[in-house]
Amino acid sequence: MKRIFLDYNSTTPVAAEVVSAMLPYFSEHFGNASSSHSYGQKATHAVDLARTQVAKLIGANADEIIFTGSGTEANNLAIIGIAHKFKEKGNHIITSSIEHSSVYNTCKYLESCGFEITYLSVDNSGKIKLSELESFIKKETILVSVMVANNETGVVQNIREISEIVAKYSIFTHSDAVQALGKMYVNVNDMGVDLLSVSAHKIYGPKGVGALFLRRGLGISPIIHGGGQEKKMRSGTENVPGIVGFGKACELAMTNLDKNIVHLQKTRDLFEKEIRNCISGIKINSFETDRIPNTSSTTFPDISSETLLVKLDLNGIAASSGAACSEAGTEPSRILKALGLSKKEQHCTVRFSVGLHTTKEEINYVVQTLKNIVKNNYSS
């Protein structure tokens, strides 16, 4: 049976070149990067190179990169770090209703600590309402955090316009770029952000390593305390193999970015064209909106995402529920709800995310399988 992975927004396979770069740092060059002897220096040099590679991909300086254990940790460090550092200035943070849970739930945590959080709504295309953003800014506002690209719909926000509005009030801007990295151009200076979060395992690097861009001169409070690694911003022994892998993945992404974007766009567009042609009643959410080139949030007529995903898996196809239900299975996605989808539509939505290894033949097989599943559902 064919095995086809269309859930690249959840994770990606580690590229062979990345594995090769990492391997020596598990056994041959196993030193602790905080050690001063030659073993440690070898590890330090490797981390420094990776820091430069990550920085180049996002247009930053190497000394503005803080390595973390994940994109989630990077988001936590950015938001909690600003909140604690500048709490004497103000206790108000603005974010959006469609943020990844690592931002959304971090803001919920800060609410329990006495911070005031404003959650911006979006229009039915998934875009932030810029006029609404400015209307919520007040003297106590210290941070605005809006993601570059949504993990469920792929919708891309105009971070530059957001940053320009925020800068007028001397407020910091953070953006979660985990889903955007490697799928579009991400440049911290073009965007005008002060902090930006990224992750390795979304760009064919290893799991367990992320990074926070922290603009030079901006100090924040650490959330992990210990030996003072990463310029005292993230204590803990560096994950040298993971960091090396992240750096190599960024190098590959930068070298191949134009080619990769074209492949992802052509593959995703082929999927959407074929599925709309052969299944009536299909709705592609945010279809006419600027999206990252690999993501398709698709609402099916009269078949639940749970049923569809099970049947897809039985046919060797991996996708994910756009509803992103809770463990109890009762709560639909707040992202789809924010877009104005009905409860029924929310529970009939599947996210397909193609990758660099997705082929035309695989797309044809997936579309035919979906056609058969929907047809059989109607006749049953």
C-alpha positions as a Markdown table, in Angstrom:
| # | Residue | x | y | z |
|---|---|---|---|---|
| 1 | Met | 0.0 | 0.0 | 0.0 |
| 2 | Lys | 1.2 | 3.5 | -0.8 |
| 3 | Arg | 2.2 | 5.6 | 2.2 |
| 4 | Ile | 1.7 | 9.3 | 1.5 |
| 5 | Phe | 2.4 | 12.1 | 4.0 |
| 6 | Leu | 0.4 | 15.3 | 3.6 |
| 7 | Asp | 0.9 | 16.7 | 7.1 |
| 8 | Tyr | 4.1 | 18.6 | 6.6 |
| 9 | Asn | 2.9 | 21.5 | 8.8 |
| 10 | Ser | 3.1 | 19.1 | 11.7 |
| 11 | Thr | 6.7 | 18.1 | 11.0 |
| 12 | Thr | 9.1 | 17.2 | 8.2 |
| 13 | Pro | 11.6 | 14.3 | 7.7 |
| 14 | Val | 15.2 | 15.2 | 8.4 |
| 15 | Ala | 17.1 | 15.9 | 5.3 |
| 16 | Ala | 20.0 | 13.5 | 4.5 |
| 17 | Glu | 22.5 | 16.4 | 4.5 |
| 18 | Val | 21.3 | 17.5 | 7.9 |
| 19 | Val | 21.7 | 14.0 | 9.3 |
| 20 | Ser | 25.3 | 13.9 | 7.9 |
| 21 | Ala | 26.1 | 17.2 | 9.5 |
| 22 | Met | 24.8 | 16.1 | 12.9 |
| 23 | Leu | 26.3 | 12.7 | 13.2 |
| 24 | Pro | 29.9 | 13.6 | 14.2 |
| 25 | Tyr | 28.5 | 15.7 | 17.1 |
| 26 | Phe | 26.9 | 12.7 | 18.8 |
| 27 | Ser | 30.1 | 10.7 | 19.3 |
| 28 | Glu | 33.3 | 12.1 | 17.7 |
| 29 | His | 32.9 | 15.8 | 18.6 |
| 30 | Phe | 30.8 | 15.2 | 21.7 |
| 31 | Gly | 32.1 | 18.1 | 23.8 |
| 32 | Asn | 30.1 | 20.4 | 25.9 |
| 33 | Ala | 30.0 | 23.8 | 24.2 |
| 34 | Ser | 30.4 | 25.5 | 27.6 |
| 35 | Ser | 33.7 | 23.8 | 28.3 |
| 36 | Ser | 37.0 | 25.7 | 27.6 |
| 37 | His | 39.1 | 22.7 | 26.5 |
| 38 | Ser | 39.5 | 21.6 | 22.9 |
| 39 | Tyr | 36.5 | 19.3 | 22.9 |
| 40 | Gly | 34.3 | 22.2 | 24.1 |
| 41 | Gln | 35.8 | 24.6 | 21.6 |
| 42 | Lys | 35.0 | 22.2 | 18.8 |
| 43 | Ala | 31.4 | 22.2 | 19.9 |
| 44 | Thr | 31.4 | 26.0 | 20.4 |
| 45 | His | 32.6 | 26.6 | 16.8 |
| 46 | Ala | 29.8 | 24.3 | 15.5 |
| 47 | Val | 27.2 | 26.2 | 17.5 |
| 48 | Asp | 28.6 | 29.5 | 16.2 |
| 49 | Leu | 28.4 | 28.4 | 12.6 |
| 50 | Ala | 24.8 | 27.3 | 13.1 |
| 51 | Arg | 24.0 | 30.6 | 14.7 |
| 52 | Thr | 25.3 | 32.3 | 11.6 |
| 53 | Gln | 23.3 | 30.0 | 9.3 |
| 54 | Val | 20.0 | 30.6 | 11.1 |
| 55 | Ala | 20.7 | 34.3 | 11.2 |
| 56 | Lys | 21.3 | 34.5 | 7.4 |
| 57 | Leu | 18.0 | 32.8 | 6.6 |
| 58 | Ile | 16.0 | 35.5 | 8.4 |
| 59 | Gly | 18.3 | 38.5 | 7.7 |
| 60 | Ala | 19.5 | 38.8 | 11.3 |
| 61 | Asn | 22.9 | 39.1 | 12.9 |
| 62 | Ala | 24.4 | 36.0 | 14.5 |
| 63 | Asp | 24.5 | 37.6 | 17.9 |
| 64 | Glu | 20.7 | 38.1 | 17.7 |
| 65 | Ile | 20.0 | 34.4 | 17.7 |
| 66 | Ile | 19.1 | 32.6 | 20.9 |
| 67 | Phe | 18.8 | 28.8 | 20.6 |
| 68 | Thr | 15.9 | 27.1 | 22.4 |
| 69 | Gly | 14.5 | 23.6 | 22.8 |
| 70 | Ser | 11.5 | 24.3 | 20.4 |
| 71 | Gly | 9.4 | 27.0 | 18.7 |
| 72 | Thr | 7.1 | 26.8 | 21.6 |
| 73 | Glu | 9.9 | 27.7 | 24.0 |
| 74 | Ala | 10.9 | 30.5 | 21.8 |
| 75 | Asn | 7.4 | 31.9 | 21.9 |
| 76 | Asn | 7.3 | 31.5 | 25.6 |
| 77 | Leu | 10.6 | 33.2 | 26.1 |
| 78 | Ala | 9.6 | 36.1 | 23.8 |
| 79 | Ile | 6.3 | 36.8 | 25.4 |
| 80 | Ile | 6.9 | 36.1 | 29.1 |
| 81 | Gly | 10.4 | 37.6 | 28.7 |
| 82 | Ile | 9.0 | 40.9 | 27.6 |
| 83 | Ala | 6.1 | 40.8 | 30.1 |
| 84 | His | 8.4 | 40.3 | 33.1 |
| 85 | Lys | 11.1 | 42.8 | 31.9 |
| 86 | Phe | 8.7 | 45.6 | 31.2 |
| 87 | Lys | 5.9 | 45.0 | 33.7 |
| 88 | Glu | 6.7 | 48.3 | 35.4 |
| 89 | Lys | 6.0 | 50.1 | 32.1 |
| 90 | Gly | 2.7 | 48.3 | 31.4 |
| 91 | Asn | 0.7 | 45.1 | 31.7 |
| 92 | His | -1.1 | 45.1 | 28.4 |
| 93 | Ile | -0.3 | 42.7 | 25.5 |
| 94 | Ile | -2.1 | 42.4 | 22.2 |
| 95 | Thr | -2.2 | 39.2 | 20.2 |
| 96 | Ser | -4.7 | 37.5 | 17.9 |
| 97 | Ser | -7.5 | 34.9 | 18.2 |
| 98 | Ile | -5.8 | 32.7 | 15.6 |
| 99 | Glu | -2.4 | 32.3 | 17.2 |
| 100 | His | -0.7 | 28.9 | 17.7 |
| 101 | Ser | -1.4 | 27.4 | 21.1 |
| 102 | Ser | 2.1 | 28.2 | 22.3 |
| 103 | Val | 1.3 | 31.9 | 22.0 |
| 104 | Tyr | -2.4 | 31.8 | 22.8 |
| 105 | Asn | -2.0 | 29.7 | 26.0 |
| 106 | Thr | 1.1 | 31.7 | 27.1 |
| 107 | Cys | -1.1 | 34.8 | 26.9 |
| 108 | Lys | -3.8 | 33.0 | 28.9 |
| 109 | Tyr | -1.2 | 32.1 | 31.5 |
| 110 | Leu | -0.1 | 35.8 | 31.7 |
| 111 | Glu | -3.8 | 36.8 | 32.2 |
| 112 | Ser | -3.8 | 34.6 | 35.3 |
| 113 | Cys | -0.8 | 36.5 | 36.5 |
| 114 | Gly | -2.6 | 39.9 | 36.3 |
| 115 | Phe | -1.7 | 40.9 | 32.7 |
| 116 | Glu | -4.4 | 42.3 | 30.4 |
| 117 | Ile | -4.5 | 40.5 | 27.0 |
| 118 | Thr | -6.4 | 41.7 | 24.0 |
| 119 | Tyr | -7.2 | 39.0 | 21.4 |
| 120 | Leu | -7.7 | 40.6 | 17.9 |
| 121 | Ser | -10.4 | 39.2 | 15.7 |
| 122 | Val | -9.9 | 38.4 | 12.0 |
| 123 | Asp | -12.0 | 38.9 | 8.9 |
| 124 | Asn | -13.5 | 35.9 | 7.1 |
| 125 | Ser | -10.3 | 35.5 | 5.1 |
| 126 | Gly | -8.2 | 35.1 | 8.2 |
| 127 | Lys | -6.6 | 38.5 | 8.1 |
| 128 | Ile | -6.0 | 40.8 | 11.2 |
| 129 | Lys | -8.0 | 44.0 | 11.1 |
| 130 | Leu | -5.3 | 46.6 | 11.2 |
| 131 | Ser | -7.7 | 49.4 | 12.2 |
| 132 | Glu | -8.9 | 47.3 | 15.2 |
| 133 | Leu | -5.2 | 46.7 | 16.2 |
| 134 | Glu | -4.5 | 50.4 | 16.5 |
| 135 | Ser | -7.7 | 51.1 | 18.3 |
| 136 | Phe | -6.7 | 48.7 | 21.1 |
| 137 | Ile | -3.2 | 50.2 | 21.7 |
| 138 | Lys | -3.0 | 52.2 | 25.0 |
| 139 | Lys | -0.2 | 53.6 | 27.2 |
| 140 | Glu | 0.0 | 50.3 | 29.1 |
| 141 | Thr | 0.6 | 48.2 | 26.0 |
| 142 | Ile | 4.1 | 46.7 | 25.9 |
| 143 | Leu | 3.9 | 44.0 | 23.2 |
| 144 | Val | 2.0 | 43.0 | 20.1 |
| 145 | Ser | 2.4 | 39.3 | 19.0 |
| 146 | Val | 1.0 | 38.2 | 15.7 |
| 147 | Met | 2.1 | 35.1 | 13.7 |
| 148 | Val | 3.5 | 35.4 | 10.2 |
| 149 | Ala | 1.5 | 32.4 | 8.8 |
| 150 | Asn | -1.3 | 30.4 | 10.4 |
| 151 | Asn | -0.6 | 26.7 | 11.0 |
| 152 | Glu | -4.2 | 25.6 | 10.1 |
| 153 | Thr | -5.1 | 27.8 | 7.1 |
| 154 | Gly | -1.7 | 29.0 | 5.9 |
| 155 | Val | -2.9 | 32.6 | 5.9 |
| 156 | Val | 0.0 | 35.1 | 5.9 |
| 157 | Gln | -0.4 | 38.4 | 7.8 |
| 158 | Asn | 1.2 | 41.7 | 6.8 |
| 159 | Ile | 3.7 | 41.8 | 9.6 |
| 160 | Arg | 5.4 | 44.9 | 8.1 |
| 161 | Glu | 2.2 | 47.0 | 8.3 |
| 162 | Ile | 1.6 | 45.7 | 11.9 |
| 163 | Ser | 5.1 | 46.7 | 12.9 |
| 164 | Glu | 4.8 | 50.1 | 11.4 |
| 165 | Ile | 1.6 | 50.8 | 13.4 |
| 166 | Val | 3.1 | 49.4 | 16.6 |
| 167 | Ala | 6.4 | 51.3 | 16.2 |
| 168 | Lys | 4.6 | 54.7 | 16.3 |
| 169 | Tyr | 3.8 | 53.9 | 20.0 |
| 170 | Ser | 7.3 | 52.5 | 21.0 |
| 171 | Ile | 5.8 | 49.1 | 21.6 |
| 172 | Phe | 7.7 | 45.8 | 20.9 |
| 173 | Thr | 6.6 | 43.4 | 18.1 |
| 174 | His | 6.9 | 39.7 | 18.2 |
| 175 | Ser | 6.0 | 37.2 | 15.5 |
| 176 | Asp | 5.8 | 33.4 | 15.4 |
| 177 | Ala | 7.4 | 32.5 | 12.1 |
| 178 | Val | 7.5 | 28.7 | 12.7 |
| 179 | Gln | 5.1 | 27.8 | 9.8 |
| 180 | Ala | 6.5 | 30.5 | 7.5 |
| 181 | Leu | 10.2 | 29.6 | 7.6 |
| 182 | Gly | 11.4 | 27.8 | 4.5 |
| 183 | Lys | 8.1 | 28.4 | 2.7 |
| 184 | Met | 8.4 | 32.1 | 2.0 |
| 185 | Tyr | 10.9 | 34.9 | 2.5 |
| 186 | Val | 11.3 | 35.8 | 6.1 |
| 187 | Asn | 13.4 | 38.8 | 6.9 |
| 188 | Val | 13.3 | 40.4 | 10.3 |
| 189 | Asn | 14.4 | 43.8 | 9.0 |
| 190 | Asp | 11.8 | 43.9 | 6.2 |
| 191 | Met | 9.2 | 42.9 | 8.7 |
| 192 | Gly | 10.3 | 45.3 | 11.3 |
| 193 | Val | 9.9 | 42.9 | 14.2 |
| 194 | Asp | 11.8 | 43.0 | 17.5 |
| 195 | Leu | 11.5 | 39.3 | 18.3 |
| 196 | Leu | 10.8 | 36.3 | 16.0 |
| 197 | Ser | 10.4 | 32.6 | 16.7 |
| 198 | Val | 11.5 | 29.7 | 14.4 |
| 199 | Ser | 11.8 | 25.9 | 14.7 |
| 200 | Ala | 14.0 | 23.3 | 13.0 |
| 201 | His | 11.7 | 20.4 | 12.5 |
| 202 | Lys | 9.4 | 22.4 | 10.2 |
| 203 | Ile | 12.2 | 22.9 | 7.7 |
| 204 | Tyr | 13.7 | 19.3 | 7.4 |
| 205 | Gly | 15.8 | 19.7 | 10.5 |
| 206 | Pro | 15.7 | 17.8 | 13.8 |
| 207 | Lys | 13.0 | 18.0 | 16.5 |
| 208 | Gly | 13.9 | 19.5 | 19.8 |
| 209 | Val | 15.6 | 22.7 | 18.7 |
| 210 | Gly | 14.2 | 26.2 | 17.9 |
| 211 | Ala | 15.5 | 29.8 | 18.1 |
| 212 | Leu | 14.4 | 33.2 | 19.0 |
| 213 | Phe | 15.6 | 36.3 | 17.1 |
| 214 | Leu | 16.1 | 39.0 | 19.7 |
| 215 | Arg | 17.0 | 42.3 | 18.2 |
| 216 | Arg | 20.3 | 43.7 | 19.3 |
| 217 | Gly | 20.1 | 46.0 | 22.3 |
| 218 | Leu | 16.7 | 44.5 | 23.5 |
| 219 | Gly | 16.9 | 42.9 | 26.9 |
| 220 | Ile | 14.3 | 40.5 | 28.2 |
| 221 | Ser | 13.9 | 38.3 | 31.3 |
| 222 | Pro | 15.0 | 34.7 | 30.9 |
| 223 | Ile | 12.4 | 32.0 | 31.8 |
| 224 | Ile | 15.0 | 29.2 | 32.3 |
| 225 | His | 17.6 | 29.8 | 35.0 |
| 226 | Gly | 20.9 | 28.0 | 35.5 |
| 227 | Gly | 24.4 | 28.3 | 34.0 |
| 228 | Gly | 23.7 | 31.3 | 31.8 |
| 229 | Gln | 24.2 | 29.8 | 28.4 |
| 230 | Glu | 22.9 | 31.6 | 25.3 |
| 231 | Lys | 24.0 | 35.0 | 26.7 |
| 232 | Lys | 22.1 | 34.2 | 29.9 |
| 233 | Met | 18.9 | 34.1 | 28.0 |
| 234 | Arg | 18.5 | 30.3 | 27.9 |
| 235 | Ser | 20.4 | 28.3 | 30.5 |
| 236 | Gly | 21.0 | 24.6 | 29.9 |
| 237 | Thr | 23.7 | 22.6 | 28.1 |
| 238 | Glu | 23.4 | 23.3 | 24.4 |
| 239 | Asn | 21.9 | 20.6 | 22.2 |
| 240 | Val | 24.9 | 20.7 | 19.9 |
| 241 | Pro | 23.9 | 18.0 | 17.3 |
| 242 | Gly | 20.4 | 19.5 | 17.1 |
| 243 | Ile | 21.7 | 23.1 | 16.7 |
| 244 | Val | 24.2 | 21.9 | 14.0 |
| 245 | Gly | 21.2 | 20.2 | 12.2 |
| 246 | Phe | 19.1 | 23.4 | 12.5 |
| 247 | Gly | 22.0 | 25.4 | 11.0 |
| 248 | Lys | 22.4 | 23.0 | 8.1 |
| 249 | Ala | 18.6 | 22.9 | 7.5 |
| 250 | Cys | 18.6 | 26.7 | 7.3 |
| 251 | Glu | 21.5 | 26.7 | 4.9 |
| 252 | Leu | 19.7 | 24.3 | 2.6 |
| 253 | Ala | 16.4 | 26.3 | 2.9 |
| 254 | Met | 18.2 | 29.5 | 1.9 |
| 255 | Thr | 20.0 | 27.9 | -1.0 |
| 256 | Asn | 16.9 | 26.3 | -2.4 |
| 257 | Leu | 14.2 | 28.7 | -1.3 |
| 258 | Asp | 13.0 | 29.9 | -4.8 |
| 259 | Lys | 12.9 | 26.4 | -6.1 |
| 260 | Asn | 11.1 | 25.1 | -3.0 |
| 261 | Ile | 8.5 | 27.8 | -3.1 |
| 262 | Val | 7.7 | 27.0 | -6.8 |
| 263 | His | 7.4 | 23.2 | -6.1 |
| 264 | Leu | 5.2 | 23.7 | -3.1 |
| 265 | Gln | 2.9 | 26.2 | -4.9 |
| 266 | Lys | 2.5 | 24.0 | -8.0 |
| 267 | Thr | 1.8 | 20.9 | -5.9 |
| 268 | Arg | -0.7 | 22.6 | -3.6 |
| 269 | Asp | -2.4 | 24.3 | -6.5 |
| 270 | Leu | -2.7 | 21.0 | -8.4 |
| 271 | Phe | -4.3 | 19.4 | -5.4 |
| 272 | Glu | -6.8 | 22.2 | -5.0 |
| 273 | Lys | -7.6 | 22.3 | -8.7 |
| 274 | Glu | -8.2 | 18.6 | -8.9 |
| 275 | Ile | -10.2 | 18.2 | -5.7 |
| 276 | Arg | -12.5 | 21.1 | -6.7 |
| 277 | Asn | -13.1 | 19.6 | -10.1 |
| 278 | Cys | -14.0 | 16.1 | -8.9 |
| 279 | Ile | -15.9 | 16.7 | -5.6 |
| 280 | Ser | -18.8 | 19.1 | -5.5 |
| 281 | Gly | -19.4 | 21.3 | -2.5 |
| 282 | Ile | -15.7 | 21.5 | -1.6 |
| 283 | Lys | -14.6 | 24.7 | 0.1 |
| 284 | Ile | -11.0 | 25.8 | 0.3 |
| 285 | Asn | -10.8 | 28.2 | 3.3 |
| 286 | Ser | -9.0 | 31.5 | 2.6 |
| 287 | Phe | -8.6 | 30.4 | -1.1 |
| 288 | Glu | -8.2 | 34.0 | -2.4 |
| 289 | Thr | -6.0 | 35.1 | 0.5 |
| 290 | Asp | -2.2 | 35.3 | 0.7 |
| 291 | Arg | -1.2 | 31.9 | 2.0 |
| 292 | Ile | 2.0 | 30.0 | 2.5 |
| 293 | Pro | 2.4 | 27.8 | -0.6 |
| 294 | Asn | 1.9 | 24.4 | 0.8 |
| 295 | Thr | -1.2 | 24.6 | 3.0 |
| 296 | Ser | -4.8 | 23.8 | 2.1 |
| 297 | Ser | -7.6 | 24.0 | 4.7 |
| 298 | Thr | -10.4 | 22.1 | 3.0 |
| 299 | Thr | -14.0 | 21.8 | 4.2 |
| 300 | Phe | -15.9 | 18.7 | 2.8 |
| 301 | Pro | -19.7 | 18.4 | 2.4 |
| 302 | Asp | -21.4 | 16.2 | 4.9 |
| 303 | Ile | -18.5 | 14.1 | 6.1 |
| 304 | Ser | -16.7 | 14.6 | 9.4 |
| 305 | Ser | -13.0 | 15.2 | 9.5 |
| 306 | Glu | -12.6 | 12.4 | 12.0 |
| 307 | Thr | -14.3 | 9.9 | 9.5 |
| 308 | Leu | -12.3 | 11.2 | 6.6 |
| 309 | Leu | -9.0 | 11.1 | 8.3 |
| 310 | Val | -9.5 | 7.5 | 9.5 |
| 311 | Lys | -10.5 | 6.4 | 5.9 |
| 312 | Leu | -7.5 | 8.3 | 4.5 |
| 313 | Asp | -5.2 | 6.6 | 6.9 |
| 314 | Leu | -6.6 | 3.2 | 5.9 |
| 315 | Asn | -5.6 | 4.1 | 2.4 |
| 316 | Gly | -2.1 | 5.1 | 3.5 |
| 317 | Ile | -2.6 | 8.8 | 3.5 |
| 318 | Ala | -1.7 | 11.1 | 6.5 |
| 319 | Ala | -3.4 | 14.4 | 6.9 |
| 320 | Ser | -4.7 | 16.3 | 9.9 |
| 321 | Ser | -7.9 | 17.7 | 11.3 |
| 322 | Gly | -8.4 | 21.3 | 10.6 |
| 323 | Ala | -10.7 | 21.2 | 13.7 |
| 324 | Ala | -7.7 | 20.4 | 15.9 |
| 325 | Cys | -10.1 | 19.0 | 18.5 |
| 326 | Ser | -9.3 | 18.7 | 22.1 |
| 327 | Glu | -8.7 | 15.3 | 23.7 |
| 328 | Ala | -12.3 | 15.1 | 24.6 |
| 329 | Gly | -13.2 | 15.7 | 20.9 |
| 330 | Thr | -15.8 | 18.3 | 21.7 |
| 331 | Glu | -14.1 | 21.6 | 21.1 |
| 332 | Pro | -13.7 | 22.7 | 17.4 |
| 333 | Ser | -10.8 | 24.8 | 16.3 |
| 334 | Arg | -10.9 | 28.4 | 17.5 |
| 335 | Ile | -9.1 | 29.4 | 14.2 |
| 336 | Leu | -11.8 | 28.0 | 12.0 |
| 337 | Lys | -14.4 | 29.5 | 14.3 |
| 338 | Ala | -12.7 | 32.9 | 14.0 |
| 339 | Leu | -13.0 | 32.6 | 10.2 |
| 340 | Gly | -16.7 | 32.4 | 10.6 |
| 341 | Leu | -17.1 | 28.7 | 9.7 |
| 342 | Ser | -20.3 | 27.1 | 11.1 |
| 343 | Lys | -19.9 | 24.4 | 13.7 |
| 344 | Lys | -20.7 | 21.8 | 11.1 |
| 345 | Glu | -18.1 | 23.2 | 8.7 |
| 346 | Gln | -15.5 | 23.2 | 11.5 |
| 347 | His | -16.0 | 19.5 | 12.1 |
| 348 | Cys | -15.8 | 18.7 | 8.4 |
| 349 | Thr | -12.5 | 20.5 | 7.7 |
| 350 | Val | -9.2 | 18.8 | 7.0 |
| 351 | Arg | -5.7 | 20.4 | 6.6 |
| 352 | Phe | -3.6 | 19.1 | 3.8 |
| 353 | Ser | 0.0 | 20.3 | 3.8 |
| 354 | Val | 2.3 | 19.2 | 1.0 |
| 355 | Gly | 6.1 | 19.1 | 1.3 |
| 356 | Leu | 9.3 | 19.0 | -0.8 |
| 357 | His | 8.9 | 15.3 | -1.4 |
| 358 | Thr | 5.3 | 15.4 | -2.5 |
| 359 | Thr | 4.8 | 14.3 | -6.1 |
| 360 | Lys | 2.2 | 14.8 | -8.8 |
| 361 | Glu | 1.5 | 11.1 | -8.7 |
| 362 | Glu | 0.9 | 11.2 | -5.0 |
| 363 | Ile | -1.5 | 14.1 | -5.4 |
| 364 | Asn | -3.5 | 12.2 | -8.1 |
| 365 | Tyr | -3.7 | 9.2 | -5.8 |
| 366 | Val | -4.9 | 11.3 | -2.9 |
| 367 | Val | -7.6 | 13.1 | -5.0 |
| 368 | Gln | -8.9 | 9.8 | -6.4 |
| 369 | Thr | -9.0 | 8.3 | -2.9 |
| 370 | Leu | -10.9 | 11.4 | -1.5 |
| 371 | Lys | -13.3 | 11.1 | -4.4 |
| 372 | Asn | -14.0 | 7.5 | -3.6 |
| 373 | Ile | -14.4 | 8.2 | 0.1 |
| 374 | Val | -16.9 | 11.0 | -0.4 |
| 375 | Lys | -18.8 | 9.0 | -3.1 |
| 376 | Asn | -19.1 | 6.0 | -0.8 |
| 377 | Asn | -20.2 | 8.2 | 2.1 |
| 378 | Tyr | -23.1 | 9.6 | 0.0 |
| 379 | Ser | -24.2 | 6.1 | -1.1 |
| 380 | Ser | -24.0 | 4.5 | 2.4 |
